[in-house]
């Protein structure tokens, strides 16, 4: 954290909100342009929220916390040993529960890996006796996949996906989840209103990097959709 970031966050403590002009008048150590740039960075990091034109407030939000269970860790370790040159992102559907008004029962395990290697991973898990599906279509999901029954979905890992390294395994960040639920058929059981509510819940309760969110939305072809929703909630990226 930079000295300017520390100063601004310390200045904001104990204040319900503060303006750029008040902040600028409080110090001669940092120039106007640098203060402006630092405010933008703090908003992007979720440390501050913009509550009006030139008005900011400290956010008391927590990091999105996902703790992979032992089965997920074992699967990740197994895959990375079997395919040491591949990248993997492994997680369970229950990761979504903190973002849902009513926690659902998603017992699926998601395995994402290099696009050209998904079928090899699928065949390996299938040979091991796993109930596994390879990039299932909407129809296959509708006919054969029960989200409340354990099975594995293997699909491509999008290049430059925002990931987190937790307990020794690669997991999706909150920004990745918020976009993927809109683009992957596996999440069609969630309605559009639920997906929009998830975005609101995430922004209200967790630290979300808006730049990362929009960048990944662009990767997945829904930049304008997400930007409109942010603007409709008066949350400026």
mmCIF file of the C-alpha atoms, coordinates in Angstrom:
data_MODEL
# 
_entry.id   MODEL 
# 
loop_
_atom_site.group_PDB 
_atom_site.id 
_atom_site.type_symbol 
_atom_site.label_atom_id 
_atom_site.label_alt_id 
_atom_site.label_comp_id 
_atom_site.label_asym_id 
_atom_site.label_entity_id 
_atom_site.label_seq_id 
_atom_site.pdbx_PDB_ins_code 
_atom_site.Cartn_x 
_atom_site.Cartn_y 
_atom_site.Cartn_z 
_atom_site.occupancy 
_atom_site.B_iso_or_equiv 
_atom_site.pdbx_formal_charge 
_atom_site.auth_seq_id 
_atom_site.auth_comp_id 
_atom_site.auth_asym_id 
_atom_site.auth_atom_id 
_atom_site.pdbx_PDB_model_num 
ATOM 1   C CA . UNK A 1 1   ? 0.000   0.000   0.000   1.00 0.00 ? 1   UNK A CA 1 
ATOM 2   C CA . UNK A 1 2   ? 1.371   3.419   -0.963  1.00 0.00 ? 2   UNK A CA 1 
ATOM 3   C CA . UNK A 1 3   ? 1.846   6.276   1.482   1.00 0.00 ? 3   UNK A CA 1 
ATOM 4   C CA . UNK A 1 4   ? -0.914  8.209   -0.265  1.00 0.00 ? 4   UNK A CA 1 
ATOM 5   C CA . UNK A 1 5   ? -3.316  5.281   0.089   1.00 0.00 ? 5   UNK A CA 1 
ATOM 6   C CA . UNK A 1 6   ? -2.474  4.997   3.775   1.00 0.00 ? 6   UNK A CA 1 
ATOM 7   C CA . UNK A 1 7   ? -3.002  8.715   4.271   1.00 0.00 ? 7   UNK A CA 1 
ATOM 8   C CA . UNK A 1 8   ? -6.382  8.757   2.526   1.00 0.00 ? 8   UNK A CA 1 
ATOM 9   C CA . UNK A 1 9   ? -7.690  5.687   4.370   1.00 0.00 ? 9   UNK A CA 1 
ATOM 10  C CA . UNK A 1 10  ? -6.518  7.122   7.695   1.00 0.00 ? 10  UNK A CA 1 
ATOM 11  C CA . UNK A 1 11  ? -8.165  10.451  6.819   1.00 0.00 ? 11  UNK A CA 1 
ATOM 12  C CA . UNK A 1 12  ? -11.425 8.698   6.038   1.00 0.00 ? 12  UNK A CA 1 
ATOM 13  C CA . UNK A 1 13  ? -11.572 6.774   9.312   1.00 0.00 ? 13  UNK A CA 1 
ATOM 14  C CA . UNK A 1 14  ? -14.171 8.193   11.666  1.00 0.00 ? 14  UNK A CA 1 
ATOM 15  C CA . UNK A 1 15  ? -15.750 10.263  8.891   1.00 0.00 ? 15  UNK A CA 1 
ATOM 16  C CA . UNK A 1 16  ? -19.057 9.163   7.450   1.00 0.00 ? 16  UNK A CA 1 
ATOM 17  C CA . UNK A 1 17  ? -17.884 10.622  4.139   1.00 0.00 ? 17  UNK A CA 1 
ATOM 18  C CA . UNK A 1 18  ? -15.430 13.167  2.805   1.00 0.00 ? 18  UNK A CA 1 
ATOM 19  C CA . UNK A 1 19  ? -14.940 15.220  -0.322  1.00 0.00 ? 19  UNK A CA 1 
ATOM 20  C CA . UNK A 1 20  ? -11.978 15.462  -2.620  1.00 0.00 ? 20  UNK A CA 1 
ATOM 21  C CA . UNK A 1 21  ? -11.629 19.186  -1.822  1.00 0.00 ? 21  UNK A CA 1 
ATOM 22  C CA . UNK A 1 22  ? -11.575 18.484  1.934   1.00 0.00 ? 22  UNK A CA 1 
ATOM 23  C CA . UNK A 1 23  ? -8.978  15.782  1.447   1.00 0.00 ? 23  UNK A CA 1 
ATOM 24  C CA . UNK A 1 24  ? -6.808  17.990  -0.784  1.00 0.00 ? 24  UNK A CA 1 
ATOM 25  C CA . UNK A 1 25  ? -6.954  20.866  1.720   1.00 0.00 ? 25  UNK A CA 1 
ATOM 26  C CA . UNK A 1 26  ? -5.791  18.553  4.508   1.00 0.00 ? 26  UNK A CA 1 
ATOM 27  C CA . UNK A 1 27  ? -2.349  17.860  3.022   1.00 0.00 ? 27  UNK A CA 1 
ATOM 28  C CA . UNK A 1 28  ? 0.399   19.471  0.973   1.00 0.00 ? 28  UNK A CA 1 
ATOM 29  C CA . UNK A 1 29  ? 2.368   16.245  0.728   1.00 0.00 ? 29  UNK A CA 1 
ATOM 30  C CA . UNK A 1 30  ? 0.543   14.903  -2.340  1.00 0.00 ? 30  UNK A CA 1 
ATOM 31  C CA . UNK A 1 31  ? -0.365  16.734  -5.522  1.00 0.00 ? 31  UNK A CA 1 
ATOM 32  C CA . UNK A 1 32  ? -3.882  16.993  -6.947  1.00 0.00 ? 32  UNK A CA 1 
ATOM 33  C CA . UNK A 1 33  ? -3.279  14.564  -9.810  1.00 0.00 ? 33  UNK A CA 1 
ATOM 34  C CA . UNK A 1 34  ? -1.723  11.984  -7.516  1.00 0.00 ? 34  UNK A CA 1 
ATOM 35  C CA . UNK A 1 35  ? -4.598  12.242  -5.036  1.00 0.00 ? 35  UNK A CA 1 
ATOM 36  C CA . UNK A 1 36  ? -7.117  11.807  -7.862  1.00 0.00 ? 36  UNK A CA 1 
ATOM 37  C CA . UNK A 1 37  ? -5.256  8.780   -9.202  1.00 0.00 ? 37  UNK A CA 1 
ATOM 38  C CA . UNK A 1 38  ? -4.995  7.252   -5.708  1.00 0.00 ? 38  UNK A CA 1 
ATOM 39  C CA . UNK A 1 39  ? -8.715  7.739   -5.083  1.00 0.00 ? 39  UNK A CA 1 
ATOM 40  C CA . UNK A 1 40  ? -9.462  5.862   -8.313  1.00 0.00 ? 40  UNK A CA 1 
ATOM 41  C CA . UNK A 1 41  ? -7.179  3.019   -7.235  1.00 0.00 ? 41  UNK A CA 1 
ATOM 42  C CA . UNK A 1 42  ? -8.818  2.770   -3.818  1.00 0.00 ? 42  UNK A CA 1 
ATOM 43  C CA . UNK A 1 43  ? -12.288 2.667   -5.386  1.00 0.00 ? 43  UNK A CA 1 
ATOM 44  C CA . UNK A 1 44  ? -11.159 -0.080  -7.757  1.00 0.00 ? 44  UNK A CA 1 
ATOM 45  C CA . UNK A 1 45  ? -9.747  -2.067  -4.841  1.00 0.00 ? 45  UNK A CA 1 
ATOM 46  C CA . UNK A 1 46  ? -13.009 -1.709  -2.925  1.00 0.00 ? 46  UNK A CA 1 
ATOM 47  C CA . UNK A 1 47  ? -11.358 0.262   -0.108  1.00 0.00 ? 47  UNK A CA 1 
ATOM 48  C CA . UNK A 1 48  ? -13.488 3.326   -0.887  1.00 0.00 ? 48  UNK A CA 1 
ATOM 49  C CA . UNK A 1 49  ? -16.882 3.881   -2.458  1.00 0.00 ? 49  UNK A CA 1 
ATOM 50  C CA . UNK A 1 50  ? -17.917 6.919   -4.467  1.00 0.00 ? 50  UNK A CA 1 
ATOM 51  C CA . UNK A 1 51  ? -21.158 8.165   -2.888  1.00 0.00 ? 51  UNK A CA 1 
ATOM 52  C CA . UNK A 1 52  ? -21.535 11.315  -4.981  1.00 0.00 ? 52  UNK A CA 1 
ATOM 53  C CA . UNK A 1 53  ? -19.624 13.634  -7.290  1.00 0.00 ? 53  UNK A CA 1 
ATOM 54  C CA . UNK A 1 54  ? -16.249 14.003  -5.601  1.00 0.00 ? 54  UNK A CA 1 
ATOM 55  C CA . UNK A 1 55  ? -17.594 12.453  -2.387  1.00 0.00 ? 55  UNK A CA 1 
ATOM 56  C CA . UNK A 1 56  ? -16.112 9.270   -0.915  1.00 0.00 ? 56  UNK A CA 1 
ATOM 57  C CA . UNK A 1 57  ? -16.615 6.976   2.039   1.00 0.00 ? 57  UNK A CA 1 
ATOM 58  C CA . UNK A 1 58  ? -14.660 4.160   3.632   1.00 0.00 ? 58  UNK A CA 1 
ATOM 59  C CA . UNK A 1 59  ? -16.108 0.742   2.860   1.00 0.00 ? 59  UNK A CA 1 
ATOM 60  C CA . UNK A 1 60  ? -16.459 -1.852  5.565   1.00 0.00 ? 60  UNK A CA 1 
ATOM 61  C CA . UNK A 1 61  ? -16.562 -4.785  3.204   1.00 0.00 ? 61  UNK A CA 1 
ATOM 62  C CA . UNK A 1 62  ? -14.912 -8.150  3.543   1.00 0.00 ? 62  UNK A CA 1 
ATOM 63  C CA . UNK A 1 63  ? -12.967 -10.238 1.115   1.00 0.00 ? 63  UNK A CA 1 
ATOM 64  C CA . UNK A 1 64  ? -14.941 -12.973 -0.621  1.00 0.00 ? 64  UNK A CA 1 
ATOM 65  C CA . UNK A 1 65  ? -13.928 -16.055 1.318   1.00 0.00 ? 65  UNK A CA 1 
ATOM 66  C CA . UNK A 1 66  ? -13.963 -19.496 -0.237  1.00 0.00 ? 66  UNK A CA 1 
ATOM 67  C CA . UNK A 1 67  ? -12.429 -22.404 1.646   1.00 0.00 ? 67  UNK A CA 1 
ATOM 68  C CA . UNK A 1 68  ? -12.065 -25.473 -0.601  1.00 0.00 ? 68  UNK A CA 1 
ATOM 69  C CA . UNK A 1 69  ? -12.901 -28.742 1.121   1.00 0.00 ? 69  UNK A CA 1 
ATOM 70  C CA . UNK A 1 70  ? -10.561 -31.725 1.319   1.00 0.00 ? 70  UNK A CA 1 
ATOM 71  C CA . UNK A 1 71  ? -12.166 -33.481 -1.652  1.00 0.00 ? 71  UNK A CA 1 
ATOM 72  C CA . UNK A 1 72  ? -11.597 -30.442 -3.869  1.00 0.00 ? 72  UNK A CA 1 
ATOM 73  C CA . UNK A 1 73  ? -7.983  -30.130 -2.739  1.00 0.00 ? 73  UNK A CA 1 
ATOM 74  C CA . UNK A 1 74  ? -7.387  -33.840 -3.381  1.00 0.00 ? 74  UNK A CA 1 
ATOM 75  C CA . UNK A 1 75  ? -8.856  -33.582 -6.872  1.00 0.00 ? 75  UNK A CA 1 
ATOM 76  C CA . UNK A 1 76  ? -6.727  -30.544 -7.688  1.00 0.00 ? 76  UNK A CA 1 
ATOM 77  C CA . UNK A 1 77  ? -3.579  -32.237 -6.391  1.00 0.00 ? 77  UNK A CA 1 
ATOM 78  C CA . UNK A 1 78  ? -4.388  -35.377 -8.366  1.00 0.00 ? 78  UNK A CA 1 
ATOM 79  C CA . UNK A 1 79  ? -4.946  -33.473 -11.609 1.00 0.00 ? 79  UNK A CA 1 
ATOM 80  C CA . UNK A 1 80  ? -1.832  -31.331 -11.300 1.00 0.00 ? 80  UNK A CA 1 
ATOM 81  C CA . UNK A 1 81  ? 0.251   -34.460 -10.705 1.00 0.00 ? 81  UNK A CA 1 
ATOM 82  C CA . UNK A 1 82  ? -1.303  -36.325 -13.627 1.00 0.00 ? 82  UNK A CA 1 
ATOM 83  C CA . UNK A 1 83  ? -1.027  -33.292 -15.925 1.00 0.00 ? 83  UNK A CA 1 
ATOM 84  C CA . UNK A 1 84  ? 1.902   -31.263 -14.555 1.00 0.00 ? 84  UNK A CA 1 
ATOM 85  C CA . UNK A 1 85  ? 2.140   -28.892 -17.538 1.00 0.00 ? 85  UNK A CA 1 
ATOM 86  C CA . UNK A 1 86  ? -1.512  -27.828 -17.411 1.00 0.00 ? 86  UNK A CA 1 
ATOM 87  C CA . UNK A 1 87  ? -3.298  -25.065 -15.563 1.00 0.00 ? 87  UNK A CA 1 
ATOM 88  C CA . UNK A 1 88  ? -6.338  -25.939 -13.467 1.00 0.00 ? 88  UNK A CA 1 
ATOM 89  C CA . UNK A 1 89  ? -9.085  -24.086 -11.657 1.00 0.00 ? 89  UNK A CA 1 
ATOM 90  C CA . UNK A 1 90  ? -11.160 -26.385 -9.428  1.00 0.00 ? 90  UNK A CA 1 
ATOM 91  C CA . UNK A 1 91  ? -14.104 -25.486 -7.210  1.00 0.00 ? 91  UNK A CA 1 
ATOM 92  C CA . UNK A 1 92  ? -17.523 -26.637 -6.042  1.00 0.00 ? 92  UNK A CA 1 
ATOM 93  C CA . UNK A 1 93  ? -20.851 -25.034 -6.837  1.00 0.00 ? 93  UNK A CA 1 
ATOM 94  C CA . UNK A 1 94  ? -21.415 -24.156 -3.196  1.00 0.00 ? 94  UNK A CA 1 
ATOM 95  C CA . UNK A 1 95  ? -18.949 -21.301 -3.727  1.00 0.00 ? 95  UNK A CA 1 
ATOM 96  C CA . UNK A 1 96  ? -21.916 -19.271 -4.995  1.00 0.00 ? 96  UNK A CA 1 
ATOM 97  C CA . UNK A 1 97  ? -23.964 -19.516 -1.781  1.00 0.00 ? 97  UNK A CA 1 
ATOM 98  C CA . UNK A 1 98  ? -22.730 -16.264 -0.146  1.00 0.00 ? 98  UNK A CA 1 
ATOM 99  C CA . UNK A 1 99  ? -23.918 -14.390 -3.254  1.00 0.00 ? 99  UNK A CA 1 
ATOM 100 C CA . UNK A 1 100 ? -27.425 -15.868 -3.311  1.00 0.00 ? 100 UNK A CA 1 
ATOM 101 C CA . UNK A 1 101 ? -30.415 -14.549 -1.366  1.00 0.00 ? 101 UNK A CA 1 
ATOM 102 C CA . UNK A 1 102 ? -31.423 -18.138 -0.721  1.00 0.00 ? 102 UNK A CA 1 
ATOM 103 C CA . UNK A 1 103 ? -28.431 -20.492 -0.750  1.00 0.00 ? 103 UNK A CA 1 
ATOM 104 C CA . UNK A 1 104 ? -28.974 -23.230 -3.299  1.00 0.00 ? 104 UNK A CA 1 
ATOM 105 C CA . UNK A 1 105 ? -27.806 -26.803 -3.504  1.00 0.00 ? 105 UNK A CA 1 
ATOM 106 C CA . UNK A 1 106 ? -25.191 -27.003 -6.228  1.00 0.00 ? 106 UNK A CA 1 
ATOM 107 C CA . UNK A 1 107 ? -23.244 -30.214 -5.665  1.00 0.00 ? 107 UNK A CA 1 
ATOM 108 C CA . UNK A 1 108 ? -21.313 -30.001 -8.923  1.00 0.00 ? 108 UNK A CA 1 
ATOM 109 C CA . UNK A 1 109 ? -17.536 -29.796 -9.043  1.00 0.00 ? 109 UNK A CA 1 
ATOM 110 C CA . UNK A 1 110 ? -16.093 -27.600 -11.786 1.00 0.00 ? 110 UNK A CA 1 
ATOM 111 C CA . UNK A 1 111 ? -12.748 -28.422 -13.389 1.00 0.00 ? 111 UNK A CA 1 
ATOM 112 C CA . UNK A 1 112 ? -11.419 -25.819 -15.801 1.00 0.00 ? 112 UNK A CA 1 
ATOM 113 C CA . UNK A 1 113 ? -8.226  -26.383 -17.735 1.00 0.00 ? 113 UNK A CA 1 
ATOM 114 C CA . UNK A 1 114 ? -6.413  -25.570 -20.984 1.00 0.00 ? 114 UNK A CA 1 
ATOM 115 C CA . UNK A 1 115 ? -8.877  -25.541 -23.864 1.00 0.00 ? 115 UNK A CA 1 
ATOM 116 C CA . UNK A 1 116 ? -6.941  -28.046 -25.975 1.00 0.00 ? 116 UNK A CA 1 
ATOM 117 C CA . UNK A 1 117 ? -6.685  -30.515 -23.071 1.00 0.00 ? 117 UNK A CA 1 
ATOM 118 C CA . UNK A 1 118 ? -10.209 -30.643 -21.662 1.00 0.00 ? 118 UNK A CA 1 
ATOM 119 C CA . UNK A 1 119 ? -11.119 -33.895 -23.398 1.00 0.00 ? 119 UNK A CA 1 
ATOM 120 C CA . UNK A 1 120 ? -7.995  -35.658 -22.117 1.00 0.00 ? 120 UNK A CA 1 
ATOM 121 C CA . UNK A 1 121 ? -8.861  -34.622 -18.555 1.00 0.00 ? 121 UNK A CA 1 
ATOM 122 C CA . UNK A 1 122 ? -12.455 -35.710 -19.103 1.00 0.00 ? 122 UNK A CA 1 
ATOM 123 C CA . UNK A 1 123 ? -11.356 -39.162 -20.340 1.00 0.00 ? 123 UNK A CA 1 
ATOM 124 C CA . UNK A 1 124 ? -9.027  -39.597 -17.389 1.00 0.00 ? 124 UNK A CA 1 
ATOM 125 C CA . UNK A 1 125 ? -11.710 -38.760 -14.823 1.00 0.00 ? 125 UNK A CA 1 
ATOM 126 C CA . UNK A 1 126 ? -14.197 -40.951 -16.661 1.00 0.00 ? 126 UNK A CA 1 
ATOM 127 C CA . UNK A 1 127 ? -11.736 -43.874 -16.582 1.00 0.00 ? 127 UNK A CA 1 
ATOM 128 C CA . UNK A 1 128 ? -11.345 -43.282 -12.837 1.00 0.00 ? 128 UNK A CA 1 
ATOM 129 C CA . UNK A 1 129 ? -15.063 -43.873 -12.389 1.00 0.00 ? 129 UNK A CA 1 
ATOM 130 C CA . UNK A 1 130 ? -16.152 -40.280 -11.887 1.00 0.00 ? 130 UNK A CA 1 
ATOM 131 C CA . UNK A 1 131 ? -19.552 -39.131 -13.077 1.00 0.00 ? 131 UNK A CA 1 
ATOM 132 C CA . UNK A 1 132 ? -18.200 -36.471 -15.406 1.00 0.00 ? 132 UNK A CA 1 
ATOM 133 C CA . UNK A 1 133 ? -19.447 -34.300 -18.289 1.00 0.00 ? 133 UNK A CA 1 
ATOM 134 C CA . UNK A 1 134 ? -17.313 -32.639 -20.953 1.00 0.00 ? 134 UNK A CA 1 
ATOM 135 C CA . UNK A 1 135 ? -18.447 -29.129 -21.933 1.00 0.00 ? 135 UNK A CA 1 
ATOM 136 C CA . UNK A 1 136 ? -22.122 -30.164 -21.661 1.00 0.00 ? 136 UNK A CA 1 
ATOM 137 C CA . UNK A 1 137 ? -24.601 -28.407 -23.923 1.00 0.00 ? 137 UNK A CA 1 
ATOM 138 C CA . UNK A 1 138 ? -27.805 -26.863 -22.604 1.00 0.00 ? 138 UNK A CA 1 
ATOM 139 C CA . UNK A 1 139 ? -29.719 -29.940 -23.692 1.00 0.00 ? 139 UNK A CA 1 
ATOM 140 C CA . UNK A 1 140 ? -27.320 -32.354 -21.973 1.00 0.00 ? 140 UNK A CA 1 
ATOM 141 C CA . UNK A 1 141 ? -27.470 -30.275 -18.808 1.00 0.00 ? 141 UNK A CA 1 
ATOM 142 C CA . UNK A 1 142 ? -31.248 -30.294 -18.928 1.00 0.00 ? 142 UNK A CA 1 
ATOM 143 C CA . UNK A 1 143 ? -31.552 -34.017 -19.606 1.00 0.00 ? 143 UNK A CA 1 
ATOM 144 C CA . UNK A 1 144 ? -28.707 -35.555 -17.625 1.00 0.00 ? 144 UNK A CA 1 
ATOM 145 C CA . UNK A 1 145 ? -27.225 -33.180 -15.061 1.00 0.00 ? 145 UNK A CA 1 
ATOM 146 C CA . UNK A 1 146 ? -28.834 -32.703 -11.661 1.00 0.00 ? 146 UNK A CA 1 
ATOM 147 C CA . UNK A 1 147 ? -27.119 -29.811 -9.874  1.00 0.00 ? 147 UNK A CA 1 
ATOM 148 C CA . UNK A 1 148 ? -28.067 -31.246 -6.484  1.00 0.00 ? 148 UNK A CA 1 
ATOM 149 C CA . UNK A 1 149 ? -26.323 -34.553 -7.278  1.00 0.00 ? 149 UNK A CA 1 
ATOM 150 C CA . UNK A 1 150 ? -22.498 -34.766 -7.229  1.00 0.00 ? 150 UNK A CA 1 
ATOM 151 C CA . UNK A 1 151 ? -20.795 -34.882 -10.617 1.00 0.00 ? 151 UNK A CA 1 
ATOM 152 C CA . UNK A 1 152 ? -17.923 -33.150 -12.375 1.00 0.00 ? 152 UNK A CA 1 
ATOM 153 C CA . UNK A 1 153 ? -18.079 -30.604 -15.179 1.00 0.00 ? 153 UNK A CA 1 
ATOM 154 C CA . UNK A 1 154 ? -14.924 -30.239 -17.295 1.00 0.00 ? 154 UNK A CA 1 
ATOM 155 C CA . UNK A 1 155 ? -14.704 -27.094 -19.394 1.00 0.00 ? 155 UNK A CA 1 
ATOM 156 C CA . UNK A 1 156 ? -12.077 -24.686 -20.816 1.00 0.00 ? 156 UNK A CA 1 
ATOM 157 C CA . UNK A 1 157 ? -10.293 -22.223 -18.577 1.00 0.00 ? 157 UNK A CA 1 
ATOM 158 C CA . UNK A 1 158 ? -10.642 -18.812 -20.213 1.00 0.00 ? 158 UNK A CA 1 
ATOM 159 C CA . UNK A 1 159 ? -7.289  -17.154 -20.870 1.00 0.00 ? 159 UNK A CA 1 
ATOM 160 C CA . UNK A 1 160 ? -6.408  -14.471 -18.298 1.00 0.00 ? 160 UNK A CA 1 
ATOM 161 C CA . UNK A 1 161 ? -9.179  -15.559 -15.953 1.00 0.00 ? 161 UNK A CA 1 
ATOM 162 C CA . UNK A 1 162 ? -8.891  -13.796 -12.561 1.00 0.00 ? 162 UNK A CA 1 
ATOM 163 C CA . UNK A 1 163 ? -7.958  -16.569 -10.131 1.00 0.00 ? 163 UNK A CA 1 
ATOM 164 C CA . UNK A 1 164 ? -7.040  -16.878 -6.455  1.00 0.00 ? 164 UNK A CA 1 
ATOM 165 C CA . UNK A 1 165 ? -4.555  -19.265 -4.906  1.00 0.00 ? 165 UNK A CA 1 
ATOM 166 C CA . UNK A 1 166 ? -6.237  -20.650 -1.762  1.00 0.00 ? 166 UNK A CA 1 
ATOM 167 C CA . UNK A 1 167 ? -5.012  -23.545 0.365   1.00 0.00 ? 167 UNK A CA 1 
ATOM 168 C CA . UNK A 1 168 ? -2.654  -24.617 -2.377  1.00 0.00 ? 168 UNK A CA 1 
ATOM 169 C CA . UNK A 1 169 ? -5.163  -24.678 -5.250  1.00 0.00 ? 169 UNK A CA 1 
ATOM 170 C CA . UNK A 1 170 ? -6.314  -22.276 -7.944  1.00 0.00 ? 170 UNK A CA 1 
ATOM 171 C CA . UNK A 1 171 ? -9.898  -21.070 -7.417  1.00 0.00 ? 171 UNK A CA 1 
ATOM 172 C CA . UNK A 1 172 ? -12.038 -18.462 -9.171  1.00 0.00 ? 172 UNK A CA 1 
ATOM 173 C CA . UNK A 1 173 ? -12.086 -14.907 -7.868  1.00 0.00 ? 173 UNK A CA 1 
ATOM 174 C CA . UNK A 1 174 ? -15.406 -13.233 -7.129  1.00 0.00 ? 174 UNK A CA 1 
ATOM 175 C CA . UNK A 1 175 ? -15.047 -11.241 -10.359 1.00 0.00 ? 175 UNK A CA 1 
ATOM 176 C CA . UNK A 1 176 ? -14.698 -14.441 -12.390 1.00 0.00 ? 176 UNK A CA 1 
ATOM 177 C CA . UNK A 1 177 ? -17.744 -16.005 -10.744 1.00 0.00 ? 177 UNK A CA 1 
ATOM 178 C CA . UNK A 1 178 ? -19.957 -12.971 -11.356 1.00 0.00 ? 178 UNK A CA 1 
ATOM 179 C CA . UNK A 1 179 ? -19.195 -13.105 -15.072 1.00 0.00 ? 179 UNK A CA 1 
ATOM 180 C CA . UNK A 1 180 ? -19.100 -16.873 -15.559 1.00 0.00 ? 180 UNK A CA 1 
ATOM 181 C CA . UNK A 1 181 ? -22.596 -17.365 -14.134 1.00 0.00 ? 181 UNK A CA 1 
ATOM 182 C CA . UNK A 1 182 ? -23.845 -15.321 -17.103 1.00 0.00 ? 182 UNK A CA 1 
ATOM 183 C CA . UNK A 1 183 ? -21.838 -17.132 -19.753 1.00 0.00 ? 183 UNK A CA 1 
ATOM 184 C CA . UNK A 1 184 ? -21.699 -20.804 -18.782 1.00 0.00 ? 184 UNK A CA 1 
ATOM 185 C CA . UNK A 1 185 ? -24.649 -23.105 -19.495 1.00 0.00 ? 185 UNK A CA 1 
ATOM 186 C CA . UNK A 1 186 ? -23.990 -24.876 -16.189 1.00 0.00 ? 186 UNK A CA 1 
ATOM 187 C CA . UNK A 1 187 ? -25.511 -21.896 -14.388 1.00 0.00 ? 187 UNK A CA 1 
ATOM 188 C CA . UNK A 1 188 ? -28.694 -21.655 -16.453 1.00 0.00 ? 188 UNK A CA 1 
ATOM 189 C CA . UNK A 1 189 ? -30.618 -22.915 -13.429 1.00 0.00 ? 189 UNK A CA 1 
ATOM 190 C CA . UNK A 1 190 ? -30.083 -19.412 -12.039 1.00 0.00 ? 190 UNK A CA 1 
ATOM 191 C CA . UNK A 1 191 ? -32.466 -16.866 -13.520 1.00 0.00 ? 191 UNK A CA 1 
ATOM 192 C CA . UNK A 1 192 ? -31.358 -13.504 -14.907 1.00 0.00 ? 192 UNK A CA 1 
ATOM 193 C CA . UNK A 1 193 ? -32.845 -11.707 -11.914 1.00 0.00 ? 193 UNK A CA 1 
ATOM 194 C CA . UNK A 1 194 ? -30.815 -13.943 -9.589  1.00 0.00 ? 194 UNK A CA 1 
ATOM 195 C CA . UNK A 1 195 ? -27.650 -13.181 -11.504 1.00 0.00 ? 195 UNK A CA 1 
ATOM 196 C CA . UNK A 1 196 ? -28.292 -9.441  -11.268 1.00 0.00 ? 196 UNK A CA 1 
ATOM 197 C CA . UNK A 1 197 ? -29.027 -9.817  -7.556  1.00 0.00 ? 197 UNK A CA 1 
ATOM 198 C CA . UNK A 1 198 ? -25.717 -11.651 -7.149  1.00 0.00 ? 198 UNK A CA 1 
ATOM 199 C CA . UNK A 1 199 ? -23.886 -8.662  -8.614  1.00 0.00 ? 199 UNK A CA 1 
ATOM 200 C CA . UNK A 1 200 ? -25.672 -6.281  -6.220  1.00 0.00 ? 200 UNK A CA 1 
ATOM 201 C CA . UNK A 1 201 ? -24.944 -8.533  -3.250  1.00 0.00 ? 201 UNK A CA 1 
ATOM 202 C CA . UNK A 1 202 ? -21.287 -8.809  -4.202  1.00 0.00 ? 202 UNK A CA 1 
ATOM 203 C CA . UNK A 1 203 ? -20.855 -5.054  -4.580  1.00 0.00 ? 203 UNK A CA 1 
ATOM 204 C CA . UNK A 1 204 ? -22.648 -4.317  -1.321  1.00 0.00 ? 204 UNK A CA 1 
ATOM 205 C CA . UNK A 1 205 ? -20.952 -6.940  0.834   1.00 0.00 ? 205 UNK A CA 1 
ATOM 206 C CA . UNK A 1 206 ? -17.602 -7.883  -0.635  1.00 0.00 ? 206 UNK A CA 1 
ATOM 207 C CA . UNK A 1 207 ? -14.490 -6.269  -2.055  1.00 0.00 ? 207 UNK A CA 1 
ATOM 208 C CA . UNK A 1 208 ? -14.951 -6.381  -5.839  1.00 0.00 ? 208 UNK A CA 1 
ATOM 209 C CA . UNK A 1 209 ? -12.340 -4.981  -8.191  1.00 0.00 ? 209 UNK A CA 1 
ATOM 210 C CA . UNK A 1 210 ? -14.450 -3.165  -10.792 1.00 0.00 ? 210 UNK A CA 1 
ATOM 211 C CA . UNK A 1 211 ? -11.600 -2.957  -13.291 1.00 0.00 ? 211 UNK A CA 1 
ATOM 212 C CA . UNK A 1 212 ? -10.989 -6.695  -13.083 1.00 0.00 ? 212 UNK A CA 1 
ATOM 213 C CA . UNK A 1 213 ? -14.726 -7.333  -13.345 1.00 0.00 ? 213 UNK A CA 1 
ATOM 214 C CA . UNK A 1 214 ? -15.078 -5.241  -16.491 1.00 0.00 ? 214 UNK A CA 1 
ATOM 215 C CA . UNK A 1 215 ? -11.880 -6.556  -18.043 1.00 0.00 ? 215 UNK A CA 1 
ATOM 216 C CA . UNK A 1 216 ? -13.040 -10.138 -17.638 1.00 0.00 ? 216 UNK A CA 1 
ATOM 217 C CA . UNK A 1 217 ? -16.537 -9.190  -18.803 1.00 0.00 ? 217 UNK A CA 1 
ATOM 218 C CA . UNK A 1 218 ? -14.879 -7.917  -21.965 1.00 0.00 ? 218 UNK A CA 1 
ATOM 219 C CA . UNK A 1 219 ? -13.031 -11.223 -22.366 1.00 0.00 ? 219 UNK A CA 1 
ATOM 220 C CA . UNK A 1 220 ? -16.388 -12.993 -22.200 1.00 0.00 ? 220 UNK A CA 1 
ATOM 221 C CA . UNK A 1 221 ? -18.261 -10.601 -24.469 1.00 0.00 ? 221 UNK A CA 1 
ATOM 222 C CA . UNK A 1 222 ? -20.558 -8.917  -21.941 1.00 0.00 ? 222 UNK A CA 1 
ATOM 223 C CA . UNK A 1 223 ? -18.685 -5.695  -21.153 1.00 0.00 ? 223 UNK A CA 1 
ATOM 224 C CA . UNK A 1 224 ? -21.597 -3.411  -22.048 1.00 0.00 ? 224 UNK A CA 1 
ATOM 225 C CA . UNK A 1 225 ? -24.081 -5.527  -20.089 1.00 0.00 ? 225 UNK A CA 1 
ATOM 226 C CA . UNK A 1 226 ? -22.045 -5.339  -16.899 1.00 0.00 ? 226 UNK A CA 1 
ATOM 227 C CA . UNK A 1 227 ? -21.192 -1.679  -17.384 1.00 0.00 ? 227 UNK A CA 1 
ATOM 228 C CA . UNK A 1 228 ? -24.899 -0.840  -17.732 1.00 0.00 ? 228 UNK A CA 1 
ATOM 229 C CA . UNK A 1 229 ? -25.721 -2.696  -14.532 1.00 0.00 ? 229 UNK A CA 1 
ATOM 230 C CA . UNK A 1 230 ? -22.975 -0.919  -12.630 1.00 0.00 ? 230 UNK A CA 1 
ATOM 231 C CA . UNK A 1 231 ? -24.218 2.430   -13.870 1.00 0.00 ? 231 UNK A CA 1 
ATOM 232 C CA . UNK A 1 232 ? -27.857 1.596   -13.106 1.00 0.00 ? 232 UNK A CA 1 
ATOM 233 C CA . UNK A 1 233 ? -26.866 1.010   -9.501  1.00 0.00 ? 233 UNK A CA 1 
ATOM 234 C CA . UNK A 1 234 ? -24.916 4.291   -9.464  1.00 0.00 ? 234 UNK A CA 1 
ATOM 235 C CA . UNK A 1 235 ? -21.702 2.325   -9.032  1.00 0.00 ? 235 UNK A CA 1 
ATOM 236 C CA . UNK A 1 236 ? -19.103 3.846   -11.328 1.00 0.00 ? 236 UNK A CA 1 
ATOM 237 C CA . UNK A 1 237 ? -16.288 1.645   -12.576 1.00 0.00 ? 237 UNK A CA 1 
# 
